[in-house]
Amino acid sequence: MPRKTRHTIVSHTLISLVGFLASCYAMAKLPALPEAVANNAIAKVTVNDETYLLTFMGLGAEKTYKDVHNKAWALRVGDNAWREIAPVPSSLTLKGRLASIAVGIGELTYIFGGYTVAKDHTEISSPDNFVYSVVDNEYTAIANTPVPVDDAIALVYQNRFIYLISGWHNDGNVNLTQVYDIKTNTWQQASPYYGEPTFGHAGGIVGNKMLVCDGVAVKPRRNARRTFAAKTQCFSGTIDQQNPYKIDWRIVEHPTGESRYRMAAVGRARSAEIIFIGGSNNPYNYNGIGYNGEPATPDNRIWIFNTKSAKWHLKVSTTGTMDHRGLIELGDRFYTIGGMVNKQTVIADLISYDYADFFK
């Protein structure tokens, strides 16, 4: 082979390698949001081989009822800034919502539930659900959830069925597994959640295997208004491959014996693992103050559950974070978008975690 040709091939290879490394670095250093936000619904979609991250609604930096909003932003991965997109619609008088949940399927994002907060602290679970197109920057209303919930989990099966598991409905937690079919725009009840009903729990799915952990349960009291208590529990749910509405729920050994609230979680198909990051061991109101009156502090632990071996792997991160509605996977990295850190500080940052570091 002539030397010039070899040199050209090597040069092109080096250029490609440099470009790949640069893109990996850029992915690791994703830009912060325009504003600090916590308790926001997040999702990832793919359009024409380009990846977009999205965040909807949530709580602003001052953490009062006035800071609950319906703003939304999108980031095309590779761009150096987020862009504001259309705010999320609402059929309720108050437009802003907390504790909504979002999932991406193909080019579209599906957004469910959440709750509004009034000046007198009245909270209403929203019945509104939407599908959002980042291409058209438009929301389309979809069928209302039969029992509207907030602080629930949304997990996607076969890129068609979306499972809303447990969560809070106006006056209490529900044990329901409500399934939305994106092809028919209909809902159906699946096997109910066997764990104690909770809100602020977290979970992920790999194939037909789900894992749901922790959250907050209602604690009734004699001659006094109910209060809330952390619930330490993990349940696996195996979806019947012939019937998506039949789920085999089973107890899974808890990794630490200490519950966490509003963790970030996602399933990683390549390694058949479900990953949980952050949260707090002190359940709290939307302002970060615990139901026990003590300020909540973020946790820096990472839990990894292997769905094949049913074993846990634990890791400690340098950063504690809480008040999340999901976890984003990009290649071999994972990201929280916004949330709270020490002293209940609401942040705009995307905190990055390298998968390889989990096992060092």
WOHUDA-V557241 format. One record per residue. N is the residue number from 0. PSI is psi in radians with two decimals (* if undefined). Layout:
N&PSI, N&PSI
This chain:
0&2.27, 1&2.53, 2&-0.66, 3&-0.75, 4&-0.74, 5&-0.73, 6&-0.70, 7&-0.74, 8&-0.78, 9&-0.74, 10&-0.80, 11&-0.67, 12&-0.76, 13&-0.71, 14&-0.76, 15&-0.72, 16&-0.77, 17&-0.73, 18&-0.70, 19&-0.80, 20&-0.68, 21&-0.71, 22&-0.64, 23&-0.72, 24&-0.76, 25&-0.67, 26&-0.69, 27&-0.50, 28&0.88, 29&2.51, 30&2.68, 31&2.80, 32&2.77, 33&-0.49, 34&2.69, 35&2.43, 36&2.49, 37&2.88, 38&0.62, 39&2.51, 40&2.34, 41&2.74, 42&2.88, 43&2.34, 44&2.87, 45&2.21, 46&2.08, 47&0.83, 48&0.20, 49&2.44, 50&2.37, 51&2.41, 52&2.50, 53&2.57, 54&2.40, 55&2.28, 56&-2.95, 57&-2.80, 58&2.27, 59&-3.13, 60&-0.55, 61&-0.30, 62&0.55, 63&3.02, 64&-0.47, 65&-0.32, 66&0.08, 67&2.12, 68&3.05, 69&0.43, 70&2.74, 71&2.58, 72&2.71, 73&2.54, 74&2.12, 75&2.10, 76&2.19, 77&-0.43, 78&2.77, 79&0.13, 80&2.62, 81&2.69, 82&2.48, 83&2.39, 84&3.13, 85&2.42, 86&2.72, 87&2.24, 88&2.95, 89&2.50, 90&-0.14, 91&2.83, 92&-0.79, 93&2.28, 94&-0.58, 95&2.63, 96&2.60, 97&2.80, 98&0.50, 99&2.96, 100&2.51, 101&2.61, 102&2.56, 103&2.36, 104&1.95, 105&-2.15, 106&-0.11, 107&2.60, 108&2.31, 109&2.22, 110&2.27, 111&2.42, 112&-2.50, 113&3.09, 114&2.65, 115&2.73, 116&2.08, 117&2.98, 118&-0.63, 119&0.22, 120&0.18, 121&2.34, 122&2.36, 123&2.22, 124&2.16, 125&2.38, 126&-0.11, 127&2.35, 128&2.55, 129&2.71, 130&2.31, 131&2.36, 132&2.04, 133&-0.41, 134&-0.79, 135&-0.19, 136&0.86, 137&2.58, 138&2.44, 139&2.22, 140&2.42, 141&3.06, 142&2.37, 143&2.57, 144&2.34, 145&-0.78, 146&1.77, 147&2.37, 148&2.72, 149&2.90, 150&0.63, 151&-3.12, 152&2.48, 153&2.12, 154&2.45, 155&2.31, 156&2.27, 157&0.46, 158&0.48, 159&-0.81, 160&2.30, 161&2.10, 162&2.03, 163&2.05, 164&2.15, 165&-2.55, 166&3.12, 167&2.37, 168&1.72, 169&-1.09, 170&-0.04, 171&2.95, 172&2.70, 173&2.66, 174&0.31, 175&2.60, 176&1.75, 177&2.21, 178&2.16, 179&2.26, 180&1.97, 181&-0.36, 182&-0.57, 183&-0.10, 184&0.80, 185&2.81, 186&2.62, 187&2.57, 188&2.32, 189&-3.09, 190&2.25, 191&2.70, 192&2.23, 193&-0.36, 194&2.93, 195&2.30, 196&2.38, 197&2.89, 198&2.74, 199&0.29, 200&3.12, 201&2.75, 202&2.99, 203&3.03, 204&2.44, 205&2.06, 206&-2.15, 207&0.30, 208&2.10, 209&2.72, 210&2.27, 211&2.28, 212&2.46, 213&-2.56, 214&-2.86, 215&2.29, 216&2.75, 217&2.38, 218&1.74, 219&2.68, 220&2.66, 221&2.17, 222&0.58, 223&2.74, 224&2.51, 225&2.70, 226&-2.93, 227&2.65, 228&2.50, 229&2.48, 230&2.08, 231&1.88, 232&2.59, 233&2.34, 234&2.32, 235&2.57, 236&2.03, 237&2.08, 238&2.25, 239&2.20, 240&-0.23, 241&-0.34, 242&1.76, 243&-0.14, 244&0.04, 245&2.14, 246&2.29, 247&1.76, 248&2.35, 249&2.61, 250&2.40, 251&2.42, 252&2.30, 253&2.49, 254&-0.48, 255&-0.32, 256&0.13, 257&2.12, 258&2.64, 259&2.63, 260&2.34, 261&0.94, 262&2.85, 263&2.37, 264&2.67, 265&2.69, 266&2.43, 267&1.81, 268&-0.67, 269&-0.60, 270&0.10, 271&0.73, 272&2.69, 273&2.22, 274&2.28, 275&2.33, 276&2.36, 277&-2.53, 278&-3.00, 279&2.55, 280&0.06, 281&1.74, 282&2.49, 283&2.83, 284&3.07, 285&-0.36, 286&0.06, 287&0.00, 288&2.25, 289&2.72, 290&-0.28, 291&0.07, 292&-0.13, 293&2.44, 294&2.38, 295&2.57, 296&2.51, 297&2.60, 298&2.62, 299&0.30, 300&2.66, 301&2.26, 302&2.36, 303&2.12, 304&2.15, 305&2.02, 306&-0.27, 307&-0.79, 308&-0.24, 309&0.59, 310&2.65, 311&2.59, 312&2.29, 313&2.54, 314&2.62, 315&2.27, 316&2.91, 317&-0.26, 318&2.25, 319&2.41, 320&2.65, 321&3.10, 322&0.94, 323&2.74, 324&0.23, 325&3.05, 326&2.37, 327&2.31, 328&2.21, 329&1.85, 330&-2.15, 331&0.38, 332&2.71, 333&2.54, 334&2.35, 335&2.58, 336&1.91, 337&-2.66, 338&-2.92, 339&2.57, 340&-2.67, 341&2.55, 342&0.53, 343&0.58, 344&2.14, 345&2.34, 346&2.82, 347&-0.10, 348&2.67, 349&2.03, 350&2.25, 351&2.48, 352&2.27, 353&2.21, 354&-0.69, 355&-0.56, 356&-0.38, 357&-0.41, 358&0.27, 359&*
